[in-house]
Amino acid sequence: MNKQSLNSLSMVCLLGGFASIVGSIVMWNISKDPDPAHGERFGIFIGLWAPTFFALSSRLERLAERLAK
């Protein structure tokens, strides 16, 4: 992969992390019926993706910088 595509993929992962946080909050609030615990667990499950996306974004950005040298 070239530097441009790695930077693009890094940005997609970064946006995916933020989307995961927003999606978690949304799912937590709208999935309360009929069982509130299910909505809370599903919101937490989606929120757990955010650190993975942020770590991937960081790693891809560092790889792109290393390729640029």
DRENDO-1510 file (C-alpha; in Angstrom, 1 decimal, always signed):
<recs>
REC; n; res; u; v; w
REC; 1; MET; +0.0; +0.0; +0.0 .
REC; 2; ASN; +1.2; +3.5; -0.6 .
REC; 3; LYS; +1.2; +6.5; +1.8 .
REC; 4; GLN; -1.9; +8.0; +0.3 .
REC; 5; SER; -4.1; +4.9; +0.8 .
REC; 6; LEU; -2.7; +4.3; +4.3 .
REC; 7; ASN; -3.6; +7.9; +5.3 .
REC; 8; SER; -7.1; +7.5; +3.8 .
REC; 9; LEU; -7.6; +4.2; +5.7 .
REC; 10; SER; -6.3; +5.8; +8.9 .
REC; 11; MET; -8.9; +8.6; +8.5 .
REC; 12; VAL; -11.7; +6.1; +7.9 .
REC; 13; CYS; -10.7; +4.2; +11.1 .
REC; 14; LEU; -10.6; +7.5; +13.0 .
REC; 15; LEU; -14.1; +8.4; +11.8 .
REC; 16; GLY; -15.3; +4.9; +12.6 .
REC; 17; GLY; -14.1; +5.3; +16.2 .
REC; 18; PHE; -16.1; +8.5; +16.6 .
REC; 19; ALA; -19.1; +6.9; +14.8 .
REC; 20; SER; -18.9; +4.0; +17.2 .
REC; 21; ILE; -19.1; +6.4; +20.2 .
REC; 22; VAL; -22.1; +8.2; +18.7 .
REC; 23; GLY; -23.7; +4.9; +17.7 .
REC; 24; SER; -23.3; +3.6; +21.2 .
REC; 25; ILE; -25.0; +6.6; +22.7 .
REC; 26; VAL; -27.8; +6.4; +20.2 .
REC; 27; MET; -28.4; +2.6; +20.7 .
REC; 28; TRP; -28.3; +3.1; +24.4 .
REC; 29; ASN; -31.1; +5.6; +24.2 .
REC; 30; ILE; -33.4; +4.0; +21.6 .
REC; 31; SER; -33.1; +0.3; +22.5 .
REC; 32; LYS; -34.8; +0.6; +25.9 .
REC; 33; ASP; -38.0; -1.2; +24.9 .
REC; 34; PRO; -39.0; -3.8; +26.0 .
REC; 35; ASP; -35.9; -4.7; +28.1 .
REC; 36; PRO; -33.7; -1.8; +29.2 .
REC; 37; ALA; -30.8; -4.0; +30.0 .
REC; 38; HIS; -30.6; -5.2; +26.4 .
REC; 39; GLY; -30.2; -1.6; +25.1 .
REC; 40; GLU; -27.5; -0.9; +27.6 .
REC; 41; ARG; -25.5; -4.0; +26.8 .
REC; 42; PHE; -25.9; -3.4; +23.0 .
REC; 43; GLY; -24.8; +0.2; +23.5 .
REC; 44; ILE; -21.7; -0.9; +25.5 .
REC; 45; PHE; -20.9; -3.5; +22.8 .
REC; 46; ILE; -20.9; -0.9; +20.1 .
REC; 47; GLY; -18.9; +1.5; +22.3 .
REC; 48; LEU; -16.2; -1.2; +22.7 .
REC; 49; TRP; -15.3; -0.9; +19.0 .
REC; 50; ALA; -14.0; +2.7; +19.4 .
REC; 51; PRO; -10.6; +1.9; +21.0 .
REC; 52; THR; -10.0; -0.7; +18.3 .
REC; 53; PHE; -10.7; +1.8; +15.5 .
REC; 54; PHE; -8.5; +4.5; +17.2 .
REC; 55; ALA; -5.6; +2.0; +17.6 .
REC; 56; LEU; -5.9; +1.0; +14.0 .
REC; 57; SER; -5.9; +4.6; +12.9 .
REC; 58; SER; -2.8; +5.4; +14.9 .
REC; 59; ARG; -1.0; +2.3; +13.7 .
REC; 60; LEU; -1.8; +3.0; +10.0 .
REC; 61; GLU; -0.8; +6.6; +10.4 .
REC; 62; ARG; +2.6; +5.6; +11.8 .
REC; 63; LEU; +3.0; +3.0; +9.0 .
REC; 64; ALA; +2.3; +5.7; +6.4 .
REC; 65; GLU; +4.9; +8.0; +8.0 .
REC; 66; ARG; +7.5; +5.2; +8.0 .
REC; 67; LEU; +6.8; +4.6; +4.3 .
REC; 68; ALA; +7.3; +8.3; +3.5 .
REC; 69; LYS; +10.9; +8.2; +4.8 .
</recs>
